[in-house]
Amino acid sequence: MSQQPNLSPAEVYERYLSRAIADPWTRVLLELASPQPGERVLDLACGTGSVARQVAPMVGVSGQVLALDINAEMLEVGRAQPAPAGASILWQEGNATRLELPGDSFDLVLCQQGLQFFPDRVLSGREMRRVLRVGGSAVISVWQSLSQHPVYEALFTATARLLDVPITDVDVAFSLSNPDELYTLLSEAGFQSIEITPRSLSIRLPEPERFVQLSILGAATSVPAFASIDAAERLALVDKVTAETHAIVQGFRDGDFLAFSMGTNIALAK
């Protein structure tokens, strides 16, 4: 794997995972959201800003885009990217369960792969509803089940076993995969009209070894047992999981890339 030791985790995310996964999925999200010129948009859990940068030209100079995330490093990397055409982007640190924003402020709230990570999902949904103007929409994407993503399933299953923790401790990204659960959550948050659309997309990732390492480390970050081990033990964990899952991962290799399908459920709530 190529080494870029001076890059922060947020920079690695932007250069690798955001460009290979988030950017193409953002195009799918915005196709369903259909932003209009002049609209005010909140990109909630924006990460390094894939959604914010792609929606800015769509709402144009008369529109507004607020990119909000709890991670200051992600916001810093987002600010450092070339500014898109159209609306200027305001970057702001904030908590999705307690938005320090006035009500009736936005025409559109977009949340790509963030809701499943929020500590109180219903409260976050209520906050989205609160900041939307009457007639506004929230468009929210969450991954489909881990069983539909065999590369991730292999990596996460091995990681959980080696850390001696339940799989639910490491598969948080796939933990809101049931469309009925998503519908109920948004209904309890106060949305009146909810449509959930399943979508799939073929993804191609360069440097397969980097993908394996980042996926393992990303999944294990929130596990207390992982946080308590030192750097050498963490690398040893990566090596063990990589060795155990080599055959499965290689089955999705296409030259210098990994190529596989990912599935998401996208909710349009009004």
BAROMAR-928136 format. One record per residue (C-alpha): residue number from 0; residue in three letters; chain; x, y, z. Coordinates in pm, 1 decimal, always signed. Example, Ala and Ser with C-alpha at 12.3 -4.5 7.8 and 13.67 -1.06 7.14 Angstrom:
PT;i;aa;ch;east;north;up
PT;0;ala;A;+1230.0;-450.0;+780.0
PT;1;ser;A;+1367.0;-106.0;+714.0
***
This chain:
PT;i;aa;ch;east;north;up
PT;0;met;A;+0.0;+0.0;+0.0
PT;1;ser;A;+132.4;+342.7;-84.5
PT;2;gln;A;+218.4;+549.7;+219.0
PT;3;gln;A;+122.0;+911.9;+270.8
PT;4;pro;A;+220.5;+961.9;+635.8
PT;5;asn;A;+157.5;+1336.8;+637.9
PT;6;leu;A;-212.8;+1303.4;+556.9
PT;7;ser;A;-466.3;+1330.3;+839.2
PT;8;pro;A;-749.5;+1074.8;+859.6
PT;9;ala;A;-986.0;+1338.5;+718.5
PT;10;glu;A;-752.9;+1400.3;+423.3
PT;11;val;A;-726.1;+1027.1;+356.2
PT;12;tyr;A;-1105.5;+1004.5;+365.7
PT;13;glu;A;-1144.4;+1289.3;+115.0
PT;14;arg;A;-881.1;+1163.3;-128.1
PT;15;tyr;A;-982.8;+800.4;-119.1
PT;16;leu;A;-1323.4;+709.5;+22.4
PT;17;ser;A;-1504.0;+1034.8;-55.5
PT;18;arg;A;-1399.5;+1047.2;-418.1
PT;19;ala;A;-1456.3;+677.5;-484.1
PT;20;ile;A;-1776.4;+622.4;-282.5
PT;21;ala;A;-1933.6;+946.2;-157.1
PT;22;asp;A;-1907.4;+1143.6;-481.5
PT;23;pro;A;-2090.5;+895.4;-707.6
PT;24;trp;A;-2353.9;+835.3;-440.8
PT;25;thr;A;-2402.6;+1210.2;-402.8
PT;26;arg;A;-2506.5;+1224.9;-767.3
PT;27;val;A;-2771.3;+959.6;-697.6
PT;28;leu;A;-2892.5;+1145.6;-387.9
PT;29;leu;A;-2924.6;+1476.5;-571.4
PT;30;glu;A;-3104.3;+1316.5;-863.0
PT;31;leu;A;-3380.6;+1216.5;-619.7
PT;32;ala;A;-3365.7;+1541.4;-421.0
PT;33;ser;A;-3393.0;+1761.6;-731.8
PT;34;pro;A;-3259.0;+2085.9;-577.4
PT;35;gln;A;-3387.6;+2404.5;-738.6
PT;36;pro;A;-3217.9;+2741.1;-802.2
PT;37;gly;A;-3245.1;+2974.0;-506.2
PT;38;glu;A;-3308.8;+2704.7;-245.7
PT;39;arg;A;-3151.8;+2705.4;+99.0
PT;40;val;A;-2983.2;+2369.4;+165.1
PT;41;leu;A;-2843.3;+2204.9;+478.3
PT;42;asp;A;-2588.3;+1926.8;+422.9
PT;43;leu;A;-2610.1;+1747.0;+757.9
PT;44;ala;A;-2317.6;+1525.7;+863.5
PT;45;cys;A;-2139.2;+1669.1;+561.9
PT;46;gly;A;-1801.1;+1504.9;+620.0
PT;47;thr;A;-1559.9;+1669.6;+379.2
PT;48;gly;A;-1846.9;+1813.2;+176.3
PT;49;ser;A;-1921.8;+1592.2;-122.4
PT;50;val;A;-2292.8;+1679.1;-109.7
PT;51;ala;A;-2235.6;+2048.2;-36.9
PT;52;arg;A;-1997.3;+2092.1;-329.2
PT;53;gln;A;-2224.4;+1915.2;-577.1
PT;54;val;A;-2546.0;+2088.8;-468.2
PT;55;ala;A;-2395.3;+2440.6;-474.7
PT;56;pro;A;-2406.4;+2476.4;-856.4
PT;57;met;A;-2759.8;+2337.3;-862.3
PT;58;val;A;-2904.4;+2602.2;-628.0
PT;59;gly;A;-2687.5;+2870.1;-790.1
PT;60;val;A;-2564.7;+3202.9;-663.3
PT;61;ser;A;-2912.9;+3289.6;-538.0
PT;62;gly;A;-2915.2;+2978.8;-317.0
PT;63;gln;A;-2746.7;+2903.3;+14.2
PT;64;val;A;-2558.2;+2593.8;+133.1
PT;65;leu;A;-2468.8;+2519.3;+494.7
PT;66;ala;A;-2233.4;+2221.6;+548.2
PT;67;leu;A;-2252.1;+2098.9;+907.6
PT;68;asp;A;-2057.5;+1823.4;+1081.9
PT;69;ile;A;-1948.9;+1736.3;+1434.7
PT;70;asn;A;-1592.8;+1660.4;+1318.1
PT;71;ala;A;-1379.7;+1975.1;+1294.3
PT;72;glu;A;-1106.2;+1798.7;+1093.9
PT;73;met;A;-1354.6;+1693.8;+826.2
PT;74;leu;A;-1478.5;+2052.7;+800.6
PT;75;glu;A;-1123.0;+2184.9;+772.0
PT;76;val;A;-1048.6;+1950.1;+483.2
PT;77;gly;A;-1379.2;+2041.7;+319.7
PT;78;arg;A;-1300.7;+2413.5;+336.3
PT;79;ala;A;-962.9;+2348.9;+174.3
PT;80;gln;A;-1111.6;+2193.7;-140.4
PT;81;pro;A;-1161.0;+2408.1;-453.6
PT;82;ala;A;-1481.9;+2609.3;-424.9
PT;83;pro;A;-1753.3;+2501.7;-669.8
PT;84;ala;A;-1957.4;+2733.2;-888.2
PT;85;gly;A;-2290.7;+2858.6;-764.4
PT;86;ala;A;-2377.9;+2913.9;-399.2
PT;87;ser;A;-2099.3;+2980.6;-153.4
PT;88;ile;A;-2069.1;+2712.6;+116.8
PT;89;leu;A;-2074.7;+2800.4;+485.8
PT;90;trp;A;-1893.1;+2537.5;+692.8
PT;91;gln;A;-2010.5;+2495.5;+1052.1
PT;92;glu;A;-1936.9;+2259.0;+1339.0
PT;93;gly;A;-2250.2;+2123.9;+1503.5
PT;94;asn;A;-2440.3;+1836.7;+1660.0
PT;95;ala;A;-2721.4;+1674.0;+1461.1
PT;96;thr;A;-2923.6;+1605.9;+1775.1
PT;97;arg;A;-2913.7;+1970.3;+1881.8
PT;98;leu;A;-2890.6;+2197.4;+1579.2
PT;99;glu;A;-2813.8;+2553.6;+1678.3
PT;100;leu;A;-3014.1;+2681.9;+1383.6
PT;101;pro;A;-3345.4;+2868.1;+1366.6
PT;102;gly;A;-3659.0;+2683.6;+1262.7
PT;103;asp;A;-3803.6;+2713.9;+912.4
PT;104;ser;A;-3458.0;+2796.2;+773.8
PT;105;phe;A;-3412.4;+2552.3;+485.1
PT;106;asp;A;-3592.1;+2430.8;+176.1
PT;107;leu;A;-3391.5;+2109.8;+166.8
PT;108;val;A;-3202.4;+1901.5;+423.7
PT;109;leu;A;-2964.0;+1641.0;+281.3
PT;110;cys;A;-2803.8;+1370.5;+495.6
PT;111;gln;A;-2586.9;+1112.8;+319.5
PT;112;gln;A;-2485.8;+815.9;+534.6
PT;113;gly;A;-2506.0;+1004.3;+862.3
PT;114;leu;A;-2834.3;+920.9;+1033.5
PT;115;gln;A;-2728.2;+570.4;+1138.1
PT;116;phe;A;-2438.3;+717.4;+1337.9
PT;117;phe;A;-2641.1;+973.6;+1534.3
PT;118;pro;A;-2680.0;+884.7;+1905.5
PT;119;asp;A;-3052.0;+973.7;+1901.6
PT;120;arg;A;-3191.4;+914.5;+1553.8
PT;121;val;A;-3548.4;+1027.4;+1622.7
PT;122;leu;A;-3430.1;+1347.3;+1789.7
PT;123;ser;A;-3204.4;+1415.3;+1490.7
PT;124;gly;A;-3501.3;+1356.5;+1262.0
PT;125;arg;A;-3705.9;+1604.6;+1462.6
PT;126;glu;A;-3426.9;+1858.7;+1430.2
PT;127;met;A;-3426.0;+1811.7;+1053.1
PT;128;arg;A;-3802.5;+1863.0;+1051.8
PT;129;arg;A;-3775.5;+2171.0;+1274.9
PT;130;val;A;-3529.0;+2356.8;+1051.6
PT;131;leu;A;-3726.7;+2286.4;+733.8
PT;132;arg;A;-3972.6;+2544.5;+609.0
PT;133;val;A;-4331.7;+2439.5;+540.8
PT;134;gly;A;-4327.3;+2230.4;+223.9
PT;135;gly;A;-3955.1;+2159.3;+253.2
PT;136;ser;A;-3797.8;+1815.6;+210.0
PT;137;ala;A;-3536.6;+1599.3;+377.3
PT;138;val;A;-3352.7;+1343.9;+164.2
PT;139;ile;A;-3163.6;+1085.9;+366.7
PT;140;ser;A;-2955.4;+788.9;+251.8
PT;141;val;A;-2852.2;+487.9;+461.3
PT;142;trp;A;-2676.9;+171.0;+352.0
PT;143;gln;A;-2872.3;-147.4;+293.8
PT;144;ser;A;-2789.6;-454.7;+502.3
PT;145;leu;A;-2438.6;-579.3;+563.3
PT;146;ser;A;-2537.7;-915.2;+408.5
PT;147;gln;A;-2579.1;-735.9;+74.1
PT;148;his;A;-2219.3;-610.0;+91.7
PT;149;pro;A;-2006.2;-926.0;+105.5
PT;150;val;A;-1667.5;-751.0;+111.7
PT;151;tyr;A;-1765.8;-543.2;+413.9
PT;152;glu;A;-1937.5;-842.5;+572.6
PT;153;ala;A;-1618.9;-1048.7;+553.2
PT;154;leu;A;-1400.0;-768.6;+689.0
PT;155;phe;A;-1635.8;-674.5;+972.0
PT;156;thr;A;-1710.8;-1033.8;+1075.5
PT;157;ala;A;-1340.1;-1111.2;+1107.0
PT;158;thr;A;-1273.7;-783.6;+1290.5
PT;159;ala;A;-1552.4;-849.4;+1542.3
PT;160;arg;A;-1434.7;-1203.6;+1607.7
PT;161;leu;A;-1072.8;-1102.2;+1660.2
PT;162;leu;A;-1176.5;-822.1;+1896.3
PT;163;asp;A;-1422.3;-1058.0;+2067.6
PT;164;val;A;-1714.4;-819.5;+2030.1
PT;165;pro;A;-2060.5;-854.8;+1869.7
PT;166;ile;A;-2080.7;-776.4;+1498.2
PT;167;thr;A;-2322.3;-495.6;+1589.0
PT;168;asp;A;-2030.0;-311.9;+1749.6
PT;169;val;A;-1851.6;-279.2;+1415.1
PT;170;asp;A;-2127.1;-264.1;+1153.4
PT;171;val;A;-2277.8;+68.9;+1264.9
PT;172;ala;A;-2263.4;+203.5;+908.0
PT;173;phe;A;-2512.8;-69.7;+807.1
PT;174;ser;A;-2726.8;-56.7;+1122.1
PT;175;leu;A;-3026.7;+129.3;+976.2
PT;176;ser;A;-3079.1;-93.7;+675.0
PT;177;asn;A;-3442.1;-190.9;+737.7
PT;178;pro;A;-3662.0;+43.4;+528.7
PT;179;asp;A;-3956.0;-9.1;+766.4
PT;180;glu;A;-3741.4;+106.1;+1058.2
PT;181;leu;A;-3631.7;+411.3;+860.5
PT;182;tyr;A;-3992.8;+491.5;+770.9
PT;183;thr;A;-4107.2;+460.2;+1133.2
PT;184;leu;A;-3820.9;+674.5;+1255.2
PT;185;leu;A;-3904.6;+958.1;+1016.1
PT;186;ser;A;-4274.5;+928.5;+1092.1
PT;187;glu;A;-4201.8;+959.3;+1465.4
PT;188;ala;A;-3987.5;+1263.7;+1384.8
PT;189;gly;A;-4295.0;+1437.2;+1244.0
PT;190;phe;A;-4266.6;+1395.3;+867.9
PT;191;gln;A;-4601.4;+1355.3;+693.5
PT;192;ser;A;-4507.2;+1217.9;+350.5
PT;193;ile;A;-4228.3;+959.2;+332.8
PT;194;glu;A;-4109.2;+762.3;+30.1
PT;195;ile;A;-3815.9;+521.0;+44.4
PT;196;thr;A;-3634.0;+425.8;-274.0
PT;197;pro;A;-3371.7;+148.1;-292.7
PT;198;arg;A;-3078.5;+217.4;-522.4
PT;199;ser;A;-2762.7;+28.6;-614.7
PT;200;leu;A;-2440.2;+147.3;-768.9
PT;201;ser;A;-2119.2;-14.7;-890.3
PT;202;ile;A;-1815.3;+120.6;-707.8
PT;203;arg;A;-1450.5;+104.8;-816.4
PT;204;leu;A;-1181.1;+168.0;-557.9
PT;205;pro;A;-810.3;+200.4;-633.3
PT;206;glu;A;-545.7;+48.8;-406.3
PT;207;pro;A;-743.4;-248.4;-267.1
PT;208;glu;A;-501.3;-288.1;+23.6
PT;209;arg;A;-574.7;+65.9;+137.9
PT;210;phe;A;-949.0;-1.2;+122.6
PT;211;val;A;-910.8;-307.9;+342.7
PT;212;gln;A;-702.4;-122.3;+599.8
PT;213;leu;A;-929.9;+182.8;+612.9
PT;214;ser;A;-1243.4;-29.8;+637.7
PT;215;ile;A;-1106.7;-232.9;+927.9
PT;216;leu;A;-975.8;+67.0;+1117.4
PT;217;gly;A;-1291.2;+267.9;+1050.6
PT;218;ala;A;-1519.8;-8.9;+1172.3
PT;219;ala;A;-1313.6;-72.6;+1485.6
PT;220;thr;A;-1270.2;+289.6;+1589.9
PT;221;ser;A;-1582.5;+299.0;+1806.9
PT;222;val;A;-1508.4;-32.7;+1978.5
PT;223;pro;A;-1366.1;+15.2;+2332.3
PT;224;ala;A;-1156.5;-300.0;+2301.0
PT;225;phe;A;-988.8;-148.9;+1995.1
PT;226;ala;A;-930.6;+188.5;+2160.5
PT;227;ser;A;-746.0;+16.9;+2446.3
PT;228;ile;A;-481.4;-153.3;+2230.8
PT;229;asp;A;-162.3;+14.5;+2113.0
PT;230;ala;A;-57.2;+103.4;+1757.1
PT;231;ala;A;+137.5;-219.8;+1704.2
PT;232;glu;A;-159.4;-431.7;+1810.2
PT;233;arg;A;-386.2;-235.9;+1578.9
PT;234;leu;A;-157.4;-303.1;+1285.3
PT;235;ala;A;-146.7;-668.8;+1384.1
PT;236;leu;A;-527.0;-676.0;+1380.2
PT;237;val;A;-529.8;-528.7;+1029.4
PT;238;asp;A;-276.4;-788.5;+913.8
PT;239;lys;A;-480.4;-1077.1;+1059.4
PT;240;val;A;-808.6;-960.0;+906.9
PT;241;thr;A;-638.5;-894.3;+573.5
PT;242;ala;A;-494.3;-1245.6;+567.4
PT;243;glu;A;-823.6;-1410.7;+667.6
PT;244;thr;A;-1028.9;-1224.9;+408.7
PT;245;his;A;-775.2;-1225.2;+125.9
PT;246;ala;A;-956.3;-1481.6;-89.9
PT;247;ile;A;-1292.1;-1304.3;-61.8
PT;248;val;A;-1147.1;-960.4;-134.5
PT;249;gln;A;-948.9;-1091.7;-431.3
PT;250;gly;A;-1272.4;-1221.8;-578.2
PT;251;phe;A;-1378.8;-859.8;-629.9
PT;252;arg;A;-1046.0;-743.6;-767.6
PT;253;asp;A;-1034.0;-598.1;-1118.3
PT;254;gly;A;-671.3;-522.5;-1195.4
PT;255;asp;A;-557.9;-249.7;-956.4
PT;256;phe;A;-913.3;-183.1;-839.7
PT;257;leu;A;-1179.4;-338.5;-624.5
PT;258;ala;A;-1514.4;-340.9;-802.7
PT;259;phe;A;-1839.6;-424.7;-626.4
PT;260;ser;A;-2198.5;-313.5;-592.0
PT;261;met;A;-2329.0;-112.8;-298.1
PT;262;gly;A;-2692.7;-61.2;-207.4
PT;263;thr;A;-2864.2;+218.7;-21.2
PT;264;asn;A;-3213.8;+318.1;+82.7
PT;265;ile;A;-3294.7;+682.1;+15.8
PT;266;ala;A;-3583.3;+843.5;+200.9
PT;267;leu;A;-3762.2;+1149.7;+66.1
PT;268;ala;A;-3952.8;+1299.6;+360.0
PT;269;lys;A;-4175.0;+1607.7;+351.1
***
